[in-house]
Amino acid sequence: MSEQADVVVVGLGPGGEYVAGTLAEAGLDVVGIEAELVGGECPYWGCVPSKMMIRAGNLLAEARRVPGLAGEVDVTPDWDRVAGRIRGEATDDWNDQVAADRLTGKGGRLVRGTGRLAGPRRVTAGGRTFEARRGIVLATGTRPRIPPVPGLETTPYWTNRDPMATKELPASLLVLGGGAIGVELAQVFARFGCVVTVVEGQDRLLATEEPEAGELADSVLRADGATVLTASRARRVSHDGTAFTVHLDGVEQPLTAERLLVATGRRVDLATLGVDTVGLDPAGASVDTDGQLRAGEGLWAVGDITGRGAFTHVSMYQAQIAVRDILGQPGPDADYRALPRVTFTDPEIAAVGLTERQARDQGLRVRTSSVPIASSTRGWIHGAGNEGFVKLVEDADRGVLVGATSAGPSGGEVLYGLNVAVHAEVSIEQLRHMIYTYPTFHRTVEAALGALRR
């Protein structure tokens, strides 16, 4: 016999948990289904523990900069402290009881199991079937994309989760993939003394961002002692019980390392979710939604599964819109023009909106500028660790920014003003006539505005 509910939420990552908890607080009968931990990837294996690792690595780097600016210091890395903090402060040793209690405390019902659609407004999980009177929200996120490299599947390779849980620092680490996850973790492990090699198939790191961002990531990784190989692809992987051996296309000498981290992107798995039972393509790369996050009659989708970016902030943004729609409250459609993202390397590499290439591909007449952070007074004062730049992308016909990159110390924080400018379509002339605080890193934005090509 089917069990009744107002709303069934499949997947309780940040967006799904928000939807389930908020609707329950609003008085709806909500069932939340989760196959792993309530809270999802971000608090247990992603954003939170990785930033703890990055914070620790950055402290080591700052300490090593002391001799050039402030005196002398001896630096002794201790991975035990990082691992202990992740277990004790971030993840409760991967126990989600606090999050589970948070949901049930708001009135939601938690079901442990893998949710699968079984037709319109029907979900099965753990041998039970639920019927949703108002509808279903899909929020099942993504999983690592593992490339079809011969030999890889039979080896004990790492995905993004394993570095978060490791108690022991490997002597050497080979990273397949030079996207945000790959470069962030590569820098952390290099700063803790691990011998790190990054292998990226594209011709530069951070291939979806501005070329200057990839060049910056490359240079700072090398400065931390990492080896970076771009335009290189693994063609065979093996493991002898102690170490990995990776053969690259066009390279005679194979690479060896104690650990192998696969960071080659993430993917959705719609087939196992049963989306065919509601008329969606099980082979699709994402779930298409309208501006109110509707994927069909009585069906909504939020988070990574929508293909709008594998970011917690996107999931939470979409979740708020979906909640309003389910409750019948008016509100604006989702707007992704000013989608922000940050790669938390040192320096941070933050961006919003379109890259120069993307803007040109859309047929815009583009003006750009790029100004180094070190050329600003604050950058000069900062000294060691002041690598970075501000790049602006202007739609010259409308006189507004459509994209920007803020790379440098606190680059993610500096991005905020640029995010507002892109989102609100503030005119370049208005931005040029603002007052920019002196001496700050964000004052570099003023210089970049002045440098826009005419």
C-alpha positions as CSV (number, residue, x, y, z in Angstrom):
1,M,0.0,0.0,0.0
2,S,1.3,3.5,-0.9
3,E,2.0,6.0,1.8
4,Q,0.7,9.5,1.3
5,A,2.6,12.8,1.6
6,D,2.2,16.4,0.3
7,V,5.8,16.5,-1.1
8,V,8.5,13.9,-1.5
9,V,12.1,15.2,-1.8
10,V,14.6,12.8,-3.3
11,G,18.1,13.6,-2.2
12,L,18.9,15.7,0.9
13,G,22.0,17.6,0.0
14,P,22.0,21.3,0.8
15,G,19.2,22.2,-1.7
16,G,17.1,19.1,-1.0
17,E,17.4,19.5,2.8
18,Y,16.4,23.2,2.5
19,V,13.3,22.3,0.5
20,A,12.2,19.5,2.8
21,G,12.8,21.5,6.0
22,T,11.2,24.7,4.8
23,L,8.1,23.0,3.4
24,A,7.8,21.0,6.6
25,E,8.0,24.2,8.7
26,A,5.3,25.6,6.5
27,G,3.0,22.8,7.6
28,L,3.2,20.4,4.7
29,D,3.6,16.7,5.1
30,V,7.1,16.1,3.7
31,V,9.1,12.9,3.1
32,G,12.8,13.3,2.6
33,I,14.7,10.4,1.1
34,E,18.4,10.1,1.4
35,A,20.7,7.2,0.4
36,E,23.8,8.5,2.2
37,L,24.2,11.4,4.7
38,V,21.7,14.1,5.3
39,G,23.4,17.3,4.1
40,G,25.0,15.7,1.1
41,E,28.4,16.1,-0.4
42,C,29.2,19.6,0.7
43,P,29.5,19.3,4.5
44,Y,31.0,15.8,4.5
45,W,33.2,15.4,1.5
46,G,33.2,18.7,-0.4
47,C,33.1,22.4,0.5
48,V,33.5,22.3,4.2
49,P,36.3,19.8,4.9
50,S,38.2,20.8,1.7
51,K,38.2,24.4,2.9
52,M,39.5,23.3,6.3
53,M,42.4,21.6,4.4
54,I,42.9,24.7,2.3
55,R,43.0,26.9,5.3
56,A,45.7,24.8,6.9
57,G,47.8,24.8,3.7
58,N,47.4,28.5,3.4
59,L,48.7,29.0,6.9
60,L,51.8,27.0,6.1
61,A,52.3,29.1,3.0
62,E,51.9,32.4,4.9
63,A,54.3,31.2,7.6
64,R,56.9,30.5,4.8
65,R,56.5,34.0,3.6
66,V,57.5,35.5,7.0
67,P,61.3,35.7,6.3
68,G,60.8,38.2,3.5
69,L,58.5,40.4,5.5
70,A,58.7,40.0,9.2
71,G,61.5,37.9,10.6
72,E,62.3,34.2,10.8
73,V,60.2,31.1,11.4
74,D,60.4,27.3,11.3
75,V,57.4,25.5,9.7
76,T,56.6,21.9,10.5
77,P,53.5,20.6,8.8
78,D,51.3,18.2,10.8
79,W,48.5,16.4,8.9
80,D,47.1,14.9,12.1
81,R,45.7,18.2,13.1
82,V,44.0,18.7,9.8
83,A,42.5,15.2,9.8
84,G,41.4,15.6,13.4
85,R,39.7,18.9,12.7
86,I,37.8,17.4,9.8
87,R,36.6,14.5,11.9
88,G,35.9,16.4,15.0
89,E,34.5,19.7,13.8
90,A,33.3,19.3,10.2
91,T,31.8,15.8,9.9
92,D,31.3,14.4,13.3
93,D,33.2,11.4,11.9
94,W,30.7,11.2,9.1
95,N,27.7,11.0,11.3
96,D,24.7,13.0,10.1
97,Q,22.6,12.7,13.3
98,V,22.6,16.4,13.8
99,A,21.3,17.1,10.3
100,A,18.8,14.3,10.5
101,D,17.4,15.6,13.8
102,R,17.3,19.1,12.2
103,L,15.0,17.8,9.5
104,T,12.7,15.7,11.7
105,G,12.6,18.6,14.3
106,K,11.0,20.7,11.6
107,G,8.3,18.1,11.1
108,G,9.8,16.3,8.1
109,R,9.9,12.5,7.8
110,L,13.3,11.0,7.0
111,V,13.5,7.8,4.9
112,R,16.9,6.1,4.5
113,G,17.3,4.5,1.1
114,T,17.7,5.1,-2.6
115,G,14.7,7.0,-4.0
116,R,13.5,6.1,-7.5
117,L,10.6,7.5,-9.5
118,A,7.8,5.1,-10.2
119,G,5.5,7.3,-12.3
120,P,3.9,10.8,-11.8
121,R,4.0,11.8,-8.2
122,R,5.2,8.3,-7.1
123,V,8.5,7.4,-5.5
124,T,9.9,4.1,-4.2
125,A,12.6,3.7,-1.5
126,G,13.5,0.9,0.8
127,G,10.6,-1.3,-0.3
128,R,8.1,1.5,0.4
129,T,6.1,3.5,-2.1
130,F,5.1,7.2,-1.5
131,E,2.5,9.2,-3.4
132,A,3.0,13.0,-3.4
133,R,-0.2,15.0,-3.5
134,R,1.6,18.3,-4.5
135,G,4.6,16.8,-6.1
136,I,8.2,15.5,-6.1
137,V,11.5,17.4,-5.8
138,L,14.6,15.8,-7.3
139,A,17.8,16.9,-5.7
140,T,20.1,13.8,-6.1
141,G,23.3,15.7,-7.0
142,T,26.1,14.2,-9.0
143,R,28.9,11.6,-8.6
144,P,32.5,11.5,-9.8
145,R,33.0,11.0,-13.5
146,I,35.6,8.3,-13.9
147,P,37.3,8.2,-17.3
148,P,37.4,4.9,-19.2
149,V,41.2,4.5,-18.8
150,P,42.3,0.9,-19.2
151,G,43.2,-0.6,-15.8
152,L,41.9,2.3,-13.7
153,E,38.7,0.6,-12.4
154,T,40.6,-2.3,-10.8
155,T,42.9,0.0,-8.8
156,P,42.3,1.7,-5.4
157,Y,42.1,5.2,-6.8
158,W,40.8,8.1,-4.8
159,T,37.9,10.4,-5.7
160,N,37.3,13.7,-3.9
161,R,36.0,11.9,-0.9
162,D,39.1,10.0,0.0
163,P,41.4,12.9,0.7
164,M,38.9,14.3,3.2
165,A,39.0,11.0,5.1
166,T,42.7,10.2,5.0
167,K,44.5,10.1,8.3
168,E,47.9,9.7,6.6
169,L,49.6,12.0,4.2
170,P,50.8,10.1,1.1
171,A,54.4,10.6,0.1
172,S,53.3,11.2,-3.5
173,L,50.1,12.0,-5.2
174,L,49.2,12.0,-8.9
175,V,46.1,14.0,-9.8
176,L,44.1,13.3,-13.0
177,G,42.2,16.5,-13.7
178,G,43.1,20.1,-13.5
179,G,39.7,21.6,-12.7
180,A,38.8,23.3,-9.4
181,I,38.8,20.1,-7.3
182,G,42.1,18.9,-8.8
183,V,44.0,22.1,-8.4
184,E,42.7,22.9,-4.9
185,L,43.7,19.5,-3.5
186,A,47.0,19.4,-5.4
187,Q,48.0,22.7,-3.8
188,V,47.1,21.5,-0.3
189,F,49.0,18.3,-0.5
190,A,52.0,20.0,-2.1
191,R,52.1,22.5,0.8
192,F,52.1,19.6,3.3
193,G,55.2,18.1,1.6
194,C,53.6,15.6,-0.7
195,V,55.2,15.2,-4.2
196,V,52.4,16.2,-6.5
197,T,51.9,15.8,-10.2
198,V,48.8,17.2,-12.0
199,V,47.8,15.7,-15.3
200,E,45.2,17.7,-17.4
201,G,43.9,16.7,-20.8
202,Q,43.1,20.3,-21.9
203,D,45.9,22.7,-22.9
204,R,45.5,24.6,-19.6
205,L,44.3,24.2,-16.0
206,L,40.8,25.5,-15.1
207,A,39.8,25.2,-18.8
208,T,36.3,26.6,-18.3
209,E,37.6,29.9,-16.9
210,E,39.7,32.7,-18.5
211,P,43.1,31.6,-19.9
212,E,44.7,33.9,-17.5
213,A,43.2,32.0,-14.6
214,G,44.6,28.7,-15.8
215,E,48.0,30.3,-16.3
216,L,47.9,31.7,-12.7
217,A,46.9,28.3,-11.2
218,D,49.7,26.7,-13.2
219,S,52.3,29.1,-11.9
220,V,51.3,29.0,-8.2
221,L,51.2,25.2,-8.2
222,R,54.7,25.0,-9.7
223,A,55.8,27.6,-7.0
224,D,54.5,25.2,-4.4
225,G,56.6,22.4,-5.9
226,A,54.0,20.6,-7.9
227,T,54.6,19.3,-11.4
228,V,51.9,20.3,-14.0
229,L,51.4,18.4,-17.2
230,T,48.8,19.9,-19.6
231,A,47.5,18.5,-22.9
232,S,48.3,15.1,-21.4
233,R,45.9,12.1,-21.1
234,A,46.3,8.8,-19.2
235,R,46.2,5.8,-21.5
236,R,46.8,3.0,-19.0
237,V,46.8,2.7,-15.1
238,S,48.1,-0.1,-12.9
239,H,48.6,-0.7,-9.2
240,D,51.1,-3.2,-7.8
241,G,49.8,-3.2,-4.2
242,T,52.1,-0.3,-3.2
243,A,52.1,2.3,-5.9
244,F,50.3,3.5,-9.0
245,T,51.8,3.6,-12.5
246,V,50.2,5.8,-15.1
247,H,51.2,5.8,-18.7
248,L,50.5,9.0,-20.7
249,D,49.8,9.4,-24.3
250,G,53.0,10.6,-26.1
251,V,55.2,10.2,-23.0
252,E,57.6,7.3,-22.9
253,Q,58.4,7.4,-19.2
254,P,55.4,6.5,-17.0
255,L,54.5,8.3,-13.8
256,T,54.4,6.6,-10.4
257,A,52.8,7.7,-7.2
258,E,51.6,6.3,-3.9
259,R,48.1,7.7,-4.4
260,L,46.1,8.5,-7.5
261,L,43.3,11.1,-7.3
262,V,40.7,11.1,-10.1
263,A,39.2,14.6,-10.4
264,T,38.0,14.6,-13.9
265,G,34.5,16.1,-13.3
266,R,31.1,14.9,-12.1
267,R,28.0,13.5,-13.7
268,V,24.4,12.9,-13.0
269,D,22.8,9.4,-13.1
270,L,19.3,9.8,-14.3
271,A,18.8,6.2,-15.4
272,T,18.9,4.8,-11.8
273,L,16.5,7.6,-10.7
274,G,13.8,6.2,-13.0
275,V,13.1,9.5,-14.8
276,D,11.8,7.5,-17.8
277,T,8.7,6.8,-15.7
278,V,7.8,10.5,-15.9
279,G,8.7,11.1,-19.5
280,L,12.3,12.4,-19.0
281,D,15.4,11.1,-20.9
282,P,17.3,8.6,-18.7
283,A,20.4,9.3,-20.8
284,G,20.3,13.0,-20.4
285,A,23.2,15.0,-18.9
286,S,20.8,17.0,-16.7
287,V,17.1,17.6,-15.9
288,D,15.7,20.5,-17.8
289,T,13.7,23.0,-15.7
290,D,11.8,26.2,-16.4
291,G,12.3,29.4,-14.5
292,Q,10.5,28.1,-11.4
293,L,12.5,24.9,-11.4
294,R,9.6,22.8,-12.7
295,A,10.7,19.7,-14.6
296,G,7.1,18.5,-15.3
297,E,3.6,18.4,-13.8
298,G,4.1,18.0,-10.1
299,L,7.9,17.7,-10.5
300,W,10.7,20.0,-9.6
301,A,14.5,19.7,-9.7
302,V,17.2,21.6,-7.8
303,G,21.0,21.5,-7.5
304,D,23.6,19.8,-9.6
305,I,21.1,17.6,-11.4
306,T,19.8,20.7,-13.3
307,G,23.2,21.3,-15.0
308,R,23.5,24.9,-13.8
309,G,26.7,24.4,-11.9
310,A,27.8,22.0,-9.2
311,F,27.8,24.6,-6.5
312,T,26.0,24.7,-3.1
313,H,25.0,28.3,-3.7
314,V,23.3,27.4,-6.9
315,S,21.4,24.6,-5.2
316,M,20.3,26.8,-2.3
317,Y,19.2,29.6,-4.8
318,Q,17.1,27.1,-6.8
319,A,15.7,25.6,-3.6
320,Q,14.3,28.9,-2.5
321,I,12.6,29.4,-5.9
322,A,11.1,25.8,-5.9
323,V,9.8,26.3,-2.3
324,R,8.0,29.5,-3.3
325,D,6.5,27.8,-6.3
326,I,5.3,24.8,-4.4
327,L,3.7,27.0,-1.8
328,G,2.0,29.1,-4.5
329,Q,4.0,32.2,-3.7
330,P,4.9,34.6,-6.5
331,G,8.6,35.3,-7.3
332,P,11.0,35.9,-10.1
333,D,12.3,33.1,-12.3
334,A,15.8,31.8,-11.9
335,D,18.4,34.0,-13.4
336,Y,21.9,32.6,-14.1
337,R,23.5,35.6,-15.9
338,A,25.6,36.4,-12.9
339,L,26.5,32.9,-11.7
340,P,29.5,33.2,-9.4
341,R,32.2,30.6,-8.7
342,V,35.4,30.4,-6.8
343,T,38.4,28.1,-7.0
344,F,39.9,28.2,-3.5
345,T,43.5,28.1,-4.4
346,D,46.0,30.6,-3.0
347,P,45.4,33.0,-4.6
348,E,41.7,32.5,-4.9
349,I,40.4,32.6,-8.4
350,A,36.8,33.9,-8.5
351,A,34.6,34.6,-11.5
352,V,31.1,35.6,-12.4
353,G,29.1,35.6,-15.6
354,L,30.7,35.0,-19.0
355,T,34.3,34.6,-19.9
356,E,35.6,36.6,-22.8
357,R,35.4,33.5,-25.1
358,Q,31.8,32.8,-24.0
359,A,30.8,36.4,-24.6
360,R,32.3,36.4,-28.1
361,D,30.7,33.1,-28.9
362,Q,27.4,34.6,-28.1
363,G,28.0,37.3,-30.7
364,L,28.6,40.2,-28.4
365,R,31.0,43.0,-29.3
366,V,33.4,42.7,-26.4
367,R,35.8,45.0,-24.6
368,T,38.1,43.6,-22.0
369,S,40.8,44.7,-19.5
370,S,43.1,42.9,-17.2
371,V,45.1,44.6,-14.3
372,P,47.5,42.8,-12.0
373,I,46.7,42.9,-8.3
374,A,50.4,43.6,-7.6
375,S,50.0,47.0,-9.5
376,S,47.5,48.2,-6.8
377,T,48.8,49.9,-3.7
378,R,47.3,47.1,-1.5
379,G,48.9,44.5,-3.7
380,W,52.3,46.2,-3.4
381,I,51.9,46.5,0.4
382,H,50.9,42.8,0.6
383,G,54.1,41.7,-1.0
384,A,54.6,37.9,-1.1
385,G,51.4,36.1,-2.1
386,N,50.0,39.0,-4.1
387,E,49.7,37.1,-7.4
388,G,46.5,37.7,-9.2
389,F,44.5,40.0,-11.5
390,V,41.1,41.6,-12.2
391,K,39.7,41.0,-15.6
392,L,36.5,42.6,-16.9
393,V,34.4,41.6,-19.9
394,E,32.1,44.3,-21.2
395,D,29.3,44.2,-23.6
396,A,30.4,47.2,-25.5
397,D,27.1,47.9,-27.2
398,R,25.2,48.0,-23.9
399,G,28.0,49.4,-21.8
400,V,27.6,46.8,-19.0
401,L,29.7,44.1,-17.6
402,V,28.7,40.6,-18.6
403,G,31.6,38.8,-16.8
404,A,34.6,39.3,-14.5
405,T,37.4,37.5,-12.8
406,S,38.9,38.5,-9.5
407,A,42.0,36.5,-8.8
408,G,44.2,37.3,-5.8
409,P,44.2,37.4,-2.0
410,S,40.5,37.2,-0.9
411,G,39.6,37.0,-4.6
412,G,36.3,35.4,-3.7
413,E,35.3,38.3,-1.4
414,V,36.4,40.9,-4.0
415,L,34.1,39.3,-6.5
416,Y,31.0,40.4,-4.6
417,G,30.9,43.9,-6.1
418,L,31.5,42.5,-9.6
419,N,28.7,40.0,-9.0
420,V,26.3,42.8,-8.2
421,A,27.4,44.8,-11.2
422,V,26.8,41.9,-13.6
423,H,23.5,40.8,-12.0
424,A,22.1,44.4,-11.9
425,E,23.6,45.4,-15.2
426,V,25.1,48.5,-13.7
427,S,26.5,50.7,-16.4
428,I,30.3,51.0,-16.9
429,E,30.0,54.8,-16.5
430,Q,28.3,54.4,-13.1
431,L,30.9,52.0,-12.0
432,R,33.7,54.3,-13.1
433,H,32.2,57.1,-11.0
434,M,31.9,55.1,-7.8
435,I,34.3,55.7,-4.8
436,Y,36.6,52.8,-4.3
437,T,38.1,52.4,-0.8
438,Y,41.9,53.0,-0.5
439,P,44.0,50.9,0.0
440,T,42.0,47.7,-0.8
441,F,42.3,44.8,-3.2
442,H,39.0,45.7,-4.7
443,R,40.4,49.1,-5.8
444,T,42.0,47.2,-8.6
445,V,38.5,47.1,-10.1
446,E,38.6,50.8,-10.6
447,A,41.9,50.5,-12.5
448,A,40.5,47.7,-14.6
449,L,37.5,49.9,-15.5
450,G,39.8,52.6,-16.6
451,A,41.7,50.1,-18.7
452,L,38.8,48.8,-20.7
453,R,39.8,48.9,-24.4
454,R,37.9,51.5,-26.4
